[in-house]
Amino acid sequence: MKKVAIVSTGHPPFDERIFNKIGETLLKMNFDVHIVVTTINHIAKIEQIKVIGKDFRNQRFFLFKKISFIMRSMKNINPDLIICSEAFPVIISFLFTLFQRKKIPARLIYDVTEWYPENVYLKRKGLTRIFYFLFGHLINFLATNLSDYLFVGEETKLIRYLKYSPKKKYSIISYYPILEYYKPSTLKVLNNEIIFGYAGVISISRGLDIYYQILKELKKQFIDFNFGFILSGKFEFEKEKHYIDKFSELGITFKYYEWTDYKEFSRNLECVHICLDIRPPNKIYERSLPIKIFDYMALGKCIVASNYEPIKKIFDSANCGILVNPMKFDEIIKSIINLINNKDLIYQYGLNGRNAAEKFFNWKVCEEEMKKALGYLNL
């Protein structure tokens, strides 16, 4: 049985892409699967996947300790395949393969799902921002060229990596859901009750205040309607948790569910009619596909989302909801009111989304791409 190590320095071991999607797919392909992370202290074997984790965030000289931990873990595993979720562990893993005691050293895959270096340097200010921008590109360039193959989460990210390494082999391994975990729950609007929902990382930058203002305005304009809002996930910033009280004070049906297991989270949204993903613009969101768009489609929910080009391509294909300009609140409200006044559209958009998920946007499509990729690598 061949061994694979999935390595991450930025994600928890139970991240849905790492554990439920890539990890469980490799199990089905008869790999001995190990997940190595430096974000949490955890050593266990769960559903036949071995998790090895150590948290270095509050330790001195943490960078060197991370490198040492990853190297030791790899030596113990002695993998045939290494899949890295960030650029930095690609470089460490490449160094490991130079000393690996194996006739054929491990093949190395870089799994690209983030906008590097934007998601690092945009959080900095002043001259340090320039440093992180240049250094981030350098690390990304090295990781791309040192890896044997790329998994890329979406086509919009691919252009950059082909500039780094024009002849690099790759597969688009997208963010599509595992349909077995999603019970379709498309609902008709009855008795003037409409429930909105959002799931994922919760923050103002991901639209939290927009959702609050939407519910507040709808409550004013439709006094004979019962509105609700389901908020499911984890807050990015503790200081923004006061929105739980703000939603509760609107006089709507409001429930907040904390982050839960990937296989279970969709149950929190079963009573929802319309799911929201309206993010204010930045250099990352305008070029990205939110993972939850596909989750909402799998559940059969009508979706209202930002009108960014990557999302628009999906909506043109799936016809699963409406797109709005996140900077024009009056237009957002007008579009949602149009939905409310055409209740059958809400139901039809939900059906369309589930149908598209079953045909095109599901993890089995990605599994087939993974099989082709591993065949190319002779694994």
FENWO-V24708 format. One line per field, one symbol per residue. psi: psi as a letter, one per 30 degrees, with the letter a starting at -180 (. if undefined). burial: + if it has 9 or more other ideal C-beta (glycine too) atoms within 8 Angstrom, else -. Layout:
# FENWO-V24708
psi=???
burial=???
This chain:
# FENWO-V24708
psi=kkkkkjkkgfllfgkeeeeedeeeeeefghljkkkklhfkjkjljkhgkkkjkkkgegklheeeeeeeeeeeeeeeeilfkkkkfleefeeeeeeeffgkikejlkkkkjjjfljkgefefffllbffeeeeeeeeeeeeeeeefflflkkkflfffeeeffeeifgkklkjjagkljffgjkkhkkkjkhhkkkllkkakklefggeeeeeeeeeeeeefifgljllkkkkakkekefgfffeeeeeffgljkkkklklkeffefefgegkekkkijklklfeefgljkefeeeeeefhkkkjlkhleeeeeeeeefhgalkljffjeeeeeeeeeeeefiefeeeeeeeeeeeeeeeeilfeeeeeeeeeeeeegh.
burial=-++++++++-+-+-+++++++++++++-+-+-++++++++-+------++++++++-----+--+++-+++-++--+++++++++++++++++++++--+-----+++++++--++++++++-+----+--++-+++-+++++++++-++++++-+++--++-+---+-++++++++++-++--+++-+---++++++++-++--+++-++++++++++--+--+++++++++-++---+--++-++--+-+-++-+----+--++-+++-++++++++++--+++++++++++++++++++++++++-+++-++--+-+++++-+----+++-+++-++--+-+++-++++++-++---+++-+++-++++++--+--
